[in-house]
Amino acid sequence: MDAAHAPVFTAPRQRGLTLIELLVVIVVAGILMGWAVPGLQAMNARQEVVAEAHRLRMALSLARNSAITRRSTVIVCPSPDRQRCHMDDWSAPLVIVLGPLSGEDFAPDALLRVLEAGRGVSVSYRQDGKPVRFTQLGRSSGHNGTFHICGRHGQGAELVLSNFGRVRAGNAIDC
């Protein structure tokens, strides 16, 4: 064989990472995660507040529309056991009930809808212990007020219920 056609042997190429390269990647990934995680937690807390505001708005709108359609009084209240209103925790499952309540209990056949409990937030509404009642005209006269929604990391919002039965977003609040 002549020199032009002789096989050329080269040193094998290195495959994989060195220990130093691997450590640099791990350190950079750790720094990026430490920077991103608090932002993701704050975003998740904001989303929980928005979801709870949507749940409340939907419950109040459904109750108002049912009162107008059925031409009867419709009530919205929190009810963890789905048998009676418990006015102390508005983040519990919300029930939409047809007709006036006898005391705090309602008949099982009067239950129109149940909206499941929110997660990770606390909701408060007036301290008078009364549920929200919509008349056959869709008004909540005498039952207006402001819902305060507080989530994690100090995120919060308000929903305002007017005497006309309409719901609007209030201010963002710090909890």
N, CA, C and O atoms as a DFTB+ gen file, in Angstrom:
700 C
 N C O
     1  1       0.819      -1.171       0.000
     2  2       0.000       0.000       0.000
     3  2       0.867       1.239       0.000
     4  3       1.889       1.331       0.681
     5  1       0.429       2.141      -0.761
     6  2       1.181       3.391      -0.778
     7  2       0.652       4.332       0.284
     8  3      -0.405       4.080       0.863
     9  1       1.349       5.379       0.540
    10  2       1.020       6.299       1.634
    11  2      -0.274       7.051       1.384
    12  3      -0.922       7.468       2.343
    13  1      -0.675       7.240       0.142
    14  2      -1.897       7.983      -0.167
    15  2      -3.137       7.182       0.199
    16  3      -4.161       7.756       0.569
    17  1      -3.052       5.885       0.099
    18  2      -4.244       5.068       0.359
    19  2      -4.188       4.346       1.696
    20  3      -5.042       3.502       1.967
    21  1      -3.249       4.639       2.505
    22  2      -3.113       3.970       3.793
    23  2      -4.180       4.475       4.752
    24  3      -4.459       5.674       4.764
    25  1      -4.790       3.604       5.559
    26  2      -5.799       4.061       6.515
    27  2      -5.159       4.971       7.570
    28  3      -4.048       4.743       8.048
    29  1      -5.927       6.010       7.903
    30  2      -5.452       6.968       8.883
    31  2      -6.156       6.681      10.200
    32  3      -7.384       6.635      10.267
    33  1      -5.378       6.495      11.224
    34  2      -5.943       6.242      12.540
    35  2      -5.933       7.543      13.335
    36  3      -4.899       8.197      13.469
    37  1      -7.116       7.912      13.866
    38  2      -7.209       9.114      14.699
    39  2      -7.609       8.705      16.103
    40  3      -8.137       7.615      16.323
    41  1      -7.358       9.564      17.018
    42  2      -7.727       9.291      18.408
    43  2      -9.244       9.278      18.522
    44  3      -9.903      10.089      17.873
    45  1      -9.815       8.400      19.313
    46  2     -11.281       8.378      19.459
    47  2     -11.777       9.690      20.069
    48  3     -11.129      10.277      20.936
    49  1     -12.957      10.138      19.587
    50  2     -13.542      11.392      20.069
    51  2     -14.204      11.168      21.420
    52  3     -14.727      10.090      21.703
    53  1     -14.171      12.183      22.227
    54  2     -14.780      12.098      23.558
    55  2     -16.294      12.194      23.410
    56  3     -16.794      13.041      22.671
    57  1     -17.016      11.337      24.105
    58  2     -18.478      11.390      24.099
    59  2     -18.939      11.619      25.530
    60  3     -18.320      11.129      26.475
    61  1     -20.065      12.390      25.691
    62  2     -20.583      12.648      27.025
    63  2     -20.076      13.967      27.584
    64  3     -19.465      14.765      26.873
    65  1     -20.336      14.182      28.862
    66  2     -19.982      15.429      29.529
    67  2     -18.910      15.172      30.576
    68  3     -18.819      14.094      31.165
    69  1     -18.126      16.176      30.778
    70  2     -17.188      16.079      31.887
    71  2     -17.924      16.445      33.166
    72  3     -19.028      16.988      33.122
    73  1     -17.323      16.154      34.278
    74  2     -17.934      16.443      35.570
    75  2     -18.134      17.947      35.753
    76  3     -19.153      18.369      36.299
    77  1     -17.210      18.731      35.318
    78  2     -17.315      20.194      35.460
    79  2     -18.461      20.729      34.610
    80  3     -19.216      21.581      35.077
    81  1     -18.613      20.253      33.375
    82  2     -19.717      20.691      32.527
    83  2     -21.058      20.328      33.160
    84  3     -21.990      21.132      33.148
    85  1     -21.155      19.140      33.703
    86  2     -22.382      18.699      34.357
    87  2     -22.705      19.571      35.570
    88  3     -23.861      19.948      35.763
    89  1     -21.714      19.894      36.379
    90  2     -21.936      20.745      37.548
    91  2     -22.369      22.156      37.145
    92  3     -23.220      22.748      37.808
    93  1     -21.802      22.701      36.077
    94  2     -22.189      24.031      35.602
    95  2     -23.650      24.023      35.162
    96  3     -24.392      24.954      35.474
    97  1     -24.065      22.997      34.453
    98  2     -25.465      22.898      34.004
    99  2     -26.399      22.796      35.200
   100  3     -27.450      23.436      35.214
   101  1     -26.042      22.012      36.193
   102  2     -26.889      21.862      37.381
   103  2     -27.003      23.178      38.146
   104  3     -28.087      23.533      38.607
   105  1     -25.897      23.900      38.284
   106  2     -25.927      25.181      38.991
   107  2     -26.788      26.190      38.242
   108  3     -27.586      26.894      38.860
   109  1     -26.640      26.271      36.920
   110  2     -27.449      27.209      36.122
   111  2     -28.929      26.840      36.213
   112  3     -29.776      27.722      36.355
   113  1     -29.248      25.555      36.132
   114  2     -30.645      25.118      36.248
   115  2     -31.206      25.453      37.626
   116  3     -32.361      25.863      37.739
   117  1     -30.404      25.285      38.670
   118  2     -30.855      25.627      40.021
   119  2     -31.130      27.112      40.176
   120  3     -32.104      27.500      40.821
   121  1     -30.285      27.938      39.594
   122  2     -30.498      29.394      39.658
   123  2     -31.764      29.780      38.912
   124  3     -32.548      30.592      39.404
   125  1     -31.975      29.211      37.736
   126  2     -33.188      29.517      36.968
   127  2     -34.447      29.057      37.692
   128  3     -35.456      29.763      37.685
   129  1     -34.401      27.890      38.314
   130  2     -35.571      27.408      39.059
   131  2     -35.845      28.289      40.273
   132  3     -37.000      28.589      40.576
   133  1     -34.799      28.699      40.963
   134  2     -34.976      29.585      42.120
   135  2     -35.554      30.926      41.732
   136  3     -36.228      31.574      42.533
   137  1     -35.296      31.339      40.524
   138  2     -35.820      32.612      40.034
   139  2     -37.264      32.458      39.543
   140  3     -38.070      33.372      39.712
   141  1     -37.601      31.309      38.935
   142  2     -38.913      31.129      38.314
   143  2     -39.997      30.660      39.281
   144  3     -41.158      31.028      39.101
   145  1     -39.676      29.880      40.279
   146  2     -40.681      29.278      41.152
   147  2     -41.529      30.323      41.890
   148  3     -42.750      30.169      41.912
   149  1     -40.966      31.371      42.493
   150  2     -41.829      32.354      43.161
   151  2     -42.819      33.031      42.202
   152  3     -43.961      33.302      42.572
   153  1     -42.381      33.295      40.995
   154  2     -43.289      33.878      40.011
   155  2     -44.422      32.937      39.646
   156  3     -45.561      33.368      39.471
   157  1     -44.114      31.651      39.531
   158  2     -45.141      30.667      39.225
   159  2     -46.120      30.508      40.384
   160  3     -47.317      30.324      40.165
   161  1     -45.622      30.577      41.607
   162  2     -46.509      30.481      42.769
   163  2     -47.449      31.683      42.837
   164  3     -48.632      31.526      43.140
   165  1     -46.937      32.874      42.560
   166  2     -47.790      34.069      42.566
   167  2     -48.834      33.994      41.457
   168  3     -49.985      34.378      41.661
   169  1     -48.441      33.506      40.295
   170  2     -49.394      33.366      39.192
   171  2     -50.483      32.354      39.555
   172  3     -51.657      32.580      39.262
   173  1     -50.109      31.255      40.184
   174  2     -51.072      30.245      40.605
   175  2     -52.040      30.823      41.637
   176  3     -53.235      30.534      41.591
   177  1     -51.538      31.633      42.565
   178  2     -52.402      32.264      43.570
   179  2     -53.391      33.219      42.909
   180  3     -54.561      33.254      43.288
   181  1     -52.935      33.992      41.928
   182  2     -53.852      34.892      41.200
   183  2     -54.928      34.105      40.466
   184  3     -56.090      34.509      40.447
   185  1     -54.546      32.980      39.860
   186  2     -55.511      32.159      39.135
   187  2     -56.559      31.558      40.068
   188  3     -57.723      31.435      39.688
   189  1     -56.161      31.185      41.279
   190  2     -57.137      30.666      42.245
   191  2     -58.155      31.733      42.618
   192  3     -59.340      31.429      42.756
   193  1     -57.719      32.972      42.782
   194  2     -58.630      34.077      43.108
   195  2     -59.567      34.337      41.935
   196  3     -60.764      34.544      42.134
   197  1     -59.036      34.329      40.714
   198  2     -59.860      34.554      39.526
   199  2     -60.895      33.439      39.375
   200  3     -62.050      33.702      39.039
   201  1     -60.485      32.204      39.622
   202  2     -61.414      31.077      39.516
   203  2     -62.533      31.185      40.546
   204  3     -63.689      30.892      40.241
   205  1     -62.198      31.601      41.757
   206  2     -63.225      31.764      42.794
   207  2     -64.175      32.906      42.452
   208  3     -65.380      32.791      42.670
   209  1     -63.654      33.992      41.923
   210  2     -64.513      35.105      41.504
   211  2     -65.456      34.652      40.397
   212  3     -66.624      35.041      40.373
   213  1     -64.958      33.843      39.494
   214  2     -65.807      33.318      38.412
   215  2     -66.889      32.396      38.970
   216  3     -68.034      32.447      38.521
   217  1     -66.541      31.557      39.939
   218  2     -67.522      30.645      40.554
   219  2     -68.632      31.430      41.245
   220  3     -69.809      31.103      41.095
   221  1     -68.264      32.465      42.002
   222  2     -69.272      33.293      42.677
   223  2     -70.148      34.027      41.675
   224  3     -71.370      34.070      41.816
   225  1     -69.512      34.605      40.661
   226  2     -70.267      35.336      39.646
   227  2     -71.246      34.414      38.930
   228  3     -72.384      34.798      38.661
   229  1     -70.801      33.198      38.621
   230  2     -71.671      32.248      37.941
   231  2     -72.839      31.838      38.834
   232  3     -73.973      31.751      38.362
   233  1     -72.579      31.584      40.120
   234  2     -73.659      31.201      41.038
   235  2     -74.693      32.314      41.156
   236  3     -75.894      32.052      41.116
   237  1     -74.237      33.546      41.301
   238  2     -75.169      34.669      41.436
   239  2     -75.948      34.905      40.144
   240  3     -77.141      35.205      40.192
   241  1     -75.300      34.775      39.006
   242  2     -75.994      34.947      37.724
   243  2     -77.018      33.850      37.488
   244  3     -78.129      34.116      37.030
   245  1     -76.639      32.611      37.803
   246  2     -77.597      31.510      37.655
   247  2     -78.813      31.706      38.559
   248  3     -79.945      31.474      38.136
   249  1     -78.585      32.127      39.787
   250  2     -79.688      32.341      40.722
   251  2     -80.589      33.470      40.241
   252  3     -81.813      33.349      40.292
   253  1     -80.004      34.555      39.778
   254  2     -80.795      35.695      39.286
   255  2     -81.630      35.283      38.069
   256  3     -82.817      35.599      37.988
   257  1     -81.000      34.575      37.123
   258  2     -81.728      34.132      35.933
   259  2     -82.823      33.139      36.293
   260  3     -83.899      33.166      35.695
   261  1     -82.567      32.260      37.262
   262  2     -83.600      31.305      37.692
   263  2     -84.761      32.024      38.360
   264  3     -85.914      31.639      38.163
   265  1     -84.484      33.058      39.145
   266  2     -85.556      33.814      39.803
   267  2     -86.444      34.493      38.762
   268  3     -87.668      34.496      38.891
   269  1     -85.832      35.062      37.746
   270  2     -86.609      35.736      36.702
   271  2     -87.409      34.722      35.897
   272  3     -88.593      34.935      35.634
   273  1     -86.774      33.621      35.505
   274  2     -87.431      32.606      34.681
   275  2     -88.568      31.913      35.426
   276  3     -89.638      31.697      34.858
   277  1     -88.348      31.567      36.678
   278  2     -89.347      30.835      37.463
   279  2     -90.336      31.744      38.173
   280  3     -91.309      31.270      38.759
   281  1     -90.092      33.046      38.122
   282  2     -90.931      34.042      38.784
   283  2     -91.138      33.680      40.256
   284  3     -92.260      33.628      40.762
   285  1     -90.013      33.435      40.914
   286  2     -90.040      33.039      42.316
   287  2     -88.755      33.524      42.981
   288  3     -87.797      33.910      42.312
   289  1     -88.758      33.496      44.291
   290  2     -87.555      33.849      45.039
   291  2     -86.539      32.717      44.919
   292  3     -86.881      31.544      45.068
   293  1     -85.302      33.079      44.650
   294  2     -84.213      32.106      44.569
   295  2     -83.101      32.582      45.493
   296  3     -82.783      33.770      45.545
   297  1     -82.519      31.640      46.218
   298  2     -81.538      31.955      47.254
   299  2     -80.197      31.316      46.907
   300  3     -80.144      30.201      46.389
   301  1     -79.122      32.033      47.198
   302  2     -77.765      31.496      47.077
   303  2     -77.143      31.543      48.462
   304  3     -77.176      32.573      49.135
   305  1     -76.573      30.416      48.883
   306  2     -75.893      30.389      50.179
   307  2     -74.868      29.268      50.188
   308  3     -74.977      28.321      49.409
   309  1     -73.870      29.366      51.065
   310  2     -72.914      28.262      51.208
   311  2     -73.538      27.139      52.033
   312  3     -74.220      27.384      53.028
   313  1     -73.290      25.902      51.599
   314  2     -73.867      24.757      52.296
   315  2     -72.956      23.542      52.149
   316  3     -73.061      22.809      51.165
   317  1     -72.072      23.322      53.106
   318  2     -71.180      22.160      53.010
   319  2     -71.921      20.823      53.018
   320  3     -71.473      19.868      52.385
   321  1     -73.054      20.743      53.731
   322  2     -73.794      19.488      53.808
   323  2     -74.947      19.399      52.812
   324  3     -75.611      18.366      52.731
   325  1     -75.193      20.457      52.060
   326  2     -76.255      20.527      51.027
   327  2     -77.654      20.308      51.610
   328  3     -78.564      19.862      50.912
   329  1     -77.814      20.630      52.914
   330  2     -79.105      20.486      53.561
   331  2     -79.562      21.768      54.231
   332  3     -80.759      21.989      54.416
   333  1     -78.607      22.612      54.594
   334  2     -78.953      23.876      55.235
   335  2     -77.860      24.885      54.932
   336  3     -76.731      24.523      54.603
   337  1     -78.214      26.149      55.048
   338  2     -77.257      27.225      54.805
   339  2     -76.361      27.422      56.020
   340  3     -76.837      27.482      57.154
   341  1     -75.067      27.521      55.770
   342  2     -74.076      27.850      56.797
   343  2     -73.387      29.123      56.324
   344  3     -72.522      29.076      55.449
   345  1     -73.763      30.242      56.891
   346  2     -73.368      31.534      56.348
   347  2     -71.956      31.968      56.720
   348  3     -71.537      33.058      56.331
   349  1     -71.222      31.164      57.451
   350  2     -69.917      31.616      57.913
   351  2     -68.787      31.381      56.912
   352  3     -67.742      32.020      57.037
   353  1     -68.945      30.496      55.926
   354  2     -67.856      30.176      55.013
   355  2     -68.344      30.137      53.568
   356  3     -68.870      29.121      53.115
   357  1     -68.168      31.241      52.848
   358  2     -68.627      31.334      51.465
   359  2     -67.705      30.617      50.492
   360  3     -68.002      30.573      49.298
   361  1     -66.601      30.056      50.960
   362  2     -65.761      29.265      50.067
   363  2     -66.211      27.804      50.039
   364  3     -65.648      26.999      49.298
   365  1     -67.218      27.458      50.839
   366  2     -67.812      26.118      50.840
   367  2     -68.643      25.950      49.560
   368  3     -68.823      26.917      48.819
   369  1     -69.150      24.744      49.289
   370  2     -70.030      24.582      48.119
   371  2     -71.216      25.546      48.197
   372  3     -71.811      25.732      49.259
   373  1     -71.543      26.146      47.069
   374  2     -72.664      27.086      47.003
   375  2     -73.890      26.361      46.470
   376  3     -73.805      25.615      45.495
   377  1     -75.031      26.583      47.113
   378  2     -76.276      25.990      46.647
   379  2     -77.197      27.104      46.150
   380  3     -77.216      28.213      46.683
   381  1     -77.949      26.766      45.120
   382  2     -78.979      27.661      44.597
   383  2     -80.299      26.972      44.892
   384  3     -80.558      25.868      44.412
   385  1     -81.138      27.637      45.691
   386  2     -82.347      27.032      46.240
   387  2     -83.561      27.840      45.796
   388  3     -83.529      29.070      45.778
   389  1     -84.622      27.139      45.442
   390  2     -85.870      27.769      45.028
   391  2     -86.741      28.043      46.241
   392  3     -86.919      27.178      47.098
   393  1     -87.276      29.239      46.306
   394  2     -88.233      29.584      47.343
   395  2     -87.589      30.083      48.614
   396  3     -86.376      29.980      48.796
   397  1     -88.414      30.626      49.493
   398  2     -87.880      31.129      50.758
   399  2     -87.466      29.977      51.666
   400  3     -88.001      28.872      51.582
   401  1     -86.514      30.258      52.522
   402  2     -86.057      29.257      53.485
   403  2     -86.958      29.276      54.707
   404  3     -87.422      30.336      55.127
   405  1     -87.207      28.102      55.278
   406  2     -87.891      28.024      56.565
   407  2     -86.800      27.897      57.617
   408  3     -86.250      26.816      57.829
   409  1     -86.501      28.980      58.256
   410  2     -85.342      29.002      59.144
   411  2     -84.087      28.985      58.290
   412  3     -83.906      29.853      57.436
   413  1     -83.236      28.027      58.503
   414  2     -82.035      27.880      57.690
   415  2     -82.087      26.644      56.803
   416  3     -81.258      26.495      55.906
   417  1     -83.061      25.743      57.043
   418  2     -83.156      24.508      56.268
   419  2     -83.910      24.751      54.968
   420  3     -84.723      25.669      54.862
   421  1     -83.620      23.901      53.976
   422  2     -84.385      23.948      52.740
   423  2     -84.753      22.527      52.335
   424  3     -84.061      21.568      52.677
   425  1     -85.841      22.410      51.608
   426  2     -86.312      21.096      51.183
   427  2     -85.387      20.559      50.086
   428  3     -84.911      21.328      49.251
   429  1     -85.131      19.248      50.083
   430  2     -84.240      18.685      49.057
   431  2     -84.732      18.916      47.634
   432  3     -83.924      19.056      46.716
   433  1     -86.054      18.958      47.440
   434  2     -86.571      19.183      46.082
   435  2     -86.466      20.650      45.662
   436  3     -86.674      20.968      44.491
   437  1     -86.148      21.538      46.591
   438  2     -85.974      22.951      46.256
   439  2     -84.565      23.259      45.766
   440  3     -84.306      24.358      45.276
   441  1     -83.668      22.315      45.891
   442  2     -82.278      22.506      45.489
   443  2     -82.178      22.503      43.964
   444  3     -82.479      21.501      43.316
   445  1     -81.754      23.632      43.400
   446  2     -81.645      23.750      41.950
   447  2     -80.259      23.387      41.434
   448  3     -80.128      22.722      40.406
   449  1     -79.237      23.820      42.141
   450  2     -77.870      23.619      41.650
   451  2     -76.883      23.691      42.796
   452  3     -77.098      24.412      43.770
   453  1     -75.799      22.942      42.675
   454  2     -74.705      22.990      43.642
   455  2     -73.424      23.292      42.869
   456  3     -73.110      22.619      41.887
   457  1     -72.695      24.298      43.314
   458  2     -71.390      24.614      42.741
   459  2     -70.339      24.231      43.768
   460  3     -70.375      24.702      44.905
   461  1     -69.420      23.392      43.376
   462  2     -68.440      22.834      44.304
   463  2     -67.565      23.908      44.935
   464  3     -67.455      25.019      44.416
   465  1     -66.957      23.572      46.033
   466  2     -66.155      24.508      46.820
   467  2     -64.915      24.953      46.062
   468  3     -64.366      24.222      45.239
   469  1     -64.492      26.173      46.365
   470  2     -63.257      26.687      45.803
   471  2     -62.066      26.088      46.522
   472  3     -62.210      25.484      47.585
   473  1     -60.875      26.260      45.931
   474  2     -59.665      25.699      46.536
   475  2     -58.670      26.813      46.811
   476  3     -58.426      27.673      45.965
   477  1     -58.104      26.782      47.996
   478  2     -57.006      27.663      48.324
   479  2     -57.369      29.108      48.588
   480  3     -56.478      29.952      48.691
   481  1     -58.658      29.424      48.700
   482  2     -59.079      30.806      48.941
   483  2     -60.071      30.845      50.087
   484  3     -60.671      29.831      50.448
   485  1     -60.233      32.022      50.649
   486  2     -61.286      32.227      51.641
   487  2     -62.165      33.362      51.127
   488  3     -61.677      34.341      50.562
   489  1     -63.465      33.211      51.335
   490  2     -64.429      34.180      50.840
   491  2     -65.295      34.633      52.006
   492  3     -65.803      33.817      52.776
   493  1     -65.452      35.934      52.121
   494  2     -66.342      36.462      53.157
   495  2     -67.354      37.392      52.495
   496  3     -67.078      38.027      51.478
   497  1     -68.521      37.449      53.102
   498  2     -69.611      38.301      52.640
   499  2     -70.258      38.846      53.892
   500  3     -70.151      38.217      54.944
   501  1     -70.890      39.925      53.836
   502  2     -71.471      40.618      54.985
   503  2     -71.534      39.765      56.238
   504  3     -71.592      38.538      56.160
   505  1     -71.523      40.389      57.348
   506  2     -71.495      39.685      58.624
   507  2     -72.883      39.526      59.248
   508  3     -72.979      39.215      60.435
   509  1     -73.958      39.729      58.486
   510  2     -75.298      39.651      59.063
   511  2     -75.883      38.241      59.041
   512  3     -76.961      38.018      59.593
   513  1     -75.200      37.290      58.419
   514  2     -75.656      35.904      58.429
   515  2     -76.840      35.627      57.531
   516  3     -77.533      34.629      57.729
   517  1     -77.097      36.480      56.546
   518  2     -78.223      36.269      55.637
   519  2     -77.716      35.797      54.279
   520  3     -76.661      36.234      53.820
   521  1     -78.470      34.903      53.635
   522  2     -78.084      34.486      52.286
   523  2     -78.445      35.570      51.270
   524  3     -79.097      36.558      51.609
   525  1     -78.019      35.377      50.034
   526  2     -78.390      36.297      48.952
   527  2     -79.714      35.815      48.382
   528  3     -79.844      34.660      47.977
   529  1     -80.706      36.720      48.352
   530  2     -82.029      36.381      47.820
   531  2     -82.304      37.232      46.586
   532  3     -82.097      38.445      46.590
   533  1     -82.771      36.580      45.542
   534  2     -83.181      37.283      44.338
   535  2     -84.696      37.180      44.218
   536  3     -85.261      36.095      44.350
   537  1     -85.349      38.305      43.968
   538  2     -86.797      38.322      43.793
   539  2     -87.148      37.885      42.382
   540  3     -86.264      37.657      41.556
   541  1     -88.434      37.770      42.109
   542  2     -88.879      37.340      40.782
   543  2     -88.522      38.341      39.690
   544  3     -88.566      38.006      38.506
   545  1     -88.171      39.561      40.074
   546  2     -87.718      40.554      39.099
   547  2     -86.198      40.559      38.946
   548  3     -85.652      41.365      38.193
   549  1     -85.517      39.665      39.656
   550  2     -84.070      39.569      39.554
   551  2     -83.316      40.543      40.439
   552  3     -82.103      40.700      40.306
   553  1     -84.031      41.196      41.341
   554  2     -83.382      42.166      42.228
   555  2     -82.962      41.486      43.525
   556  3     -83.582      40.523      43.977
   557  1     -81.906      42.011      44.101
   558  2     -81.463      41.507      45.400
   559  2     -81.603      42.618      46.432
   560  3     -80.717      42.823      47.261
   561  1     -82.699      43.319      46.376
   562  2     -82.926      44.459      47.258
   563  2     -82.734      44.081      48.715
   564  3     -83.293      43.096      49.198
   565  1     -81.943      44.869      49.398
   566  2     -81.672      44.606      50.796
   567  2     -80.642      43.528      51.018
   568  3     -80.274      43.250      52.159
   569  1     -80.168      42.915      49.950
   570  2     -79.195      41.832      50.079
   571  2     -77.937      42.133      49.273
   572  3     -77.222      41.222      48.856
   573  1     -77.677      43.417      49.061
   574  2     -76.470      43.767      48.339
   575  2     -75.275      43.752      49.274
   576  3     -75.428      43.742      50.496
   577  1     -74.097      43.748      48.697
   578  2     -72.898      43.749      49.521
   579  2     -71.674      43.432      48.687
   580  3     -71.736      43.384      47.458
   581  1     -70.573      43.220      49.361
   582  2     -69.297      42.974      48.702
   583  2     -68.715      41.657      49.187
   584  3     -68.623      41.408      50.389
   585  1     -68.326      40.824      48.244
   586  2     -67.620      39.584      48.539
   587  2     -66.130      39.901      48.551
   588  3     -65.617      40.530      47.625
   589  1     -65.446      39.469      49.587
   590  2     -63.993      39.626      49.683
   591  2     -63.362      38.254      49.489
   592  3     -63.605      37.330      50.265
   593  1     -62.554      38.135      48.449
   594  2     -61.899      36.872      48.117
   595  2     -60.417      37.020      48.424
   596  3     -59.747      37.884      47.858
   597  1     -59.907      36.190      49.310
   598  2     -58.491      36.243      49.688
   599  2     -57.827      34.913      49.379
   600  3     -58.297      33.856      49.799
   601  1     -56.730      34.979      48.641
   602  2     -55.970      33.786      48.289
   603  2     -54.618      33.789      48.958
   604  3     -54.359      34.567      49.877
   605  1     -53.765      32.910      48.484
   606  2     -52.419      32.813      49.030
   607  2     -51.553      33.962      48.527
   608  3     -51.886      34.613      47.537
   609  1     -50.460      34.202      49.204
   610  2     -49.463      35.214      48.813
   611  2     -50.050      36.612      48.754
   612  3     -49.552      37.455      48.008
   613  1     -51.104      36.879      49.526
   614  2     -51.665      38.217      49.598
   615  2     -52.516      38.618      48.412
   616  3     -52.885      39.787      48.301
   617  1     -52.843      37.699      47.522
   618  2     -53.670      38.009      46.362
   619  2     -55.134      38.081      46.797
   620  3     -55.569      37.282      47.625
   621  1     -55.889      39.020      46.254
   622  2     -57.289      39.133      46.611
   623  2     -58.076      39.946      45.608
   624  3     -57.507      40.641      44.766
   625  1     -59.395      39.850      45.707
   626  2     -60.286      40.581      44.816
   627  2     -61.618      40.806      45.524
   628  3     -61.907      40.194      46.552
   629  1     -62.410      41.687      44.958
   630  2     -63.759      41.957      45.458
   631  2     -64.763      41.754      44.342
   632  3     -64.481      42.031      43.176
   633  1     -65.939      41.268      44.711
   634  2     -67.097      41.236      43.818
   635  2     -68.204      42.003      44.520
   636  3     -68.472      41.777      45.700
   637  1     -68.847      42.911      43.795
   638  2     -69.874      43.764      44.374
   639  2     -71.225      43.367      43.785
   640  3     -71.393      43.335      42.566
   641  1     -72.185      43.066      44.658
   642  2     -73.552      42.734      44.258
   643  2     -74.423      43.943      44.529
   644  3     -74.511      44.408      45.666
   645  1     -75.069      44.456      43.491
   646  2     -75.903      45.650      43.644
   647  2     -77.328      45.264      44.030
   648  3     -77.697      44.090      43.991
   649  1     -78.124      46.269      44.404
   650  2     -79.537      46.034      44.721
   651  2     -80.326      45.566      43.512
   652  3     -81.396      44.974      43.655
   653  1     -79.804      45.828      42.325
   654  2     -80.487      45.399      41.106
   655  2     -80.126      43.965      40.724
   656  3     -80.610      43.452      39.715
   657  1     -79.272      43.312      41.529
   658  2     -78.926      41.922      41.279
   659  2     -77.760      41.736      40.343
   660  3     -77.459      40.610      39.944
   661  1     -77.104      42.803      39.988
   662  2     -75.973      42.705      39.067
   663  2     -74.671      42.576      39.850
   664  3     -74.527      43.134      40.938
   665  1     -73.741      41.843      39.285
   666  2     -72.447      41.617      39.921
   667  2     -71.373      42.294      39.092
   668  3     -71.349      42.174      37.867
   669  1     -70.490      43.001      39.765
   670  2     -69.355      43.609      39.066
   671  2     -68.090      43.347      39.855
   672  3     -68.121      43.136      41.067
   673  1     -66.983      43.365      39.144
   674  2     -65.688      43.181      39.806
   675  2     -65.342      44.460      40.541
   676  3     -65.475      45.559      40.003
   677  1     -64.900      44.305      41.763
   678  2     -64.448      45.442      42.547
   679  2     -62.951      45.632      42.386
   680  3     -62.379      45.295      41.350
   681  1     -62.340      46.159      43.390
   682  2     -60.914      46.416      43.367
   683  2     -60.128      45.153      43.713
   684  3     -60.623      44.253      44.392
   685  1     -58.901      45.117      43.228
   686  2     -57.975      44.100      43.700
   687  2     -57.560      44.508      45.108
   688  3     -57.286      45.680      45.363
   689  1     -57.513      43.555      46.008
   690  2     -57.189      43.886      47.398
   691  2     -56.006      43.065      47.866
   692  3     -55.703      42.007      47.313
   693  1     -55.349      43.565      48.885
   694  2     -54.286      42.818      49.557
   695  2     -54.890      42.163      50.782
   696  3     -55.583      42.813      51.564
   697  1     -54.635      40.907      50.945
   698  2     -55.198      40.173      52.084
   699  2     -54.173      39.969      53.168
   700  3     -54.476      39.370      54.199
